[in-house]
């Protein structure tokens, strides 16, 4: 979507650039993403992070998402954004996905041990069972690094 120069100027007035992440200060969606009105109404194409990516000169290929490398949904800093496939976007997911109680992504309690299971493309990959949660978390992180190409959080 091409923004007018006036809309682009109005867009950047709603951004706090004081930190590493440039935070959207205006309306947010229920999921916590910035929302910018074009033509008088908000719509999915007007998510603030998508517009920031396009204003900076990025083209969003059809069917692609804009991934926040920083994992901050309010961030609109173009350097923190990238166009990815839905699968790649899921690989960079930041948090634990279940109510396993572990607080670690891909780790759940089973049979008195912490079990590691990482899903990719609908297939479950078993990473072992561990007595210590820290060991299971490290094993899950290593398994994700082996299976995924876009999980920058695990590579830090």
Beta strands, then each sheet from edge to edge (+ up, - down):
strand 1: 15-16
strand 2: 23-24
strand 3: 65-68
strand 4: 81-84
strand 5: 107-110
strand 6: 113-120
strand 7: 123-130
sheet 1: 1+ 2-
sheet 2: 3+ 4-
sheet 3: 5+ 6- 7+
end
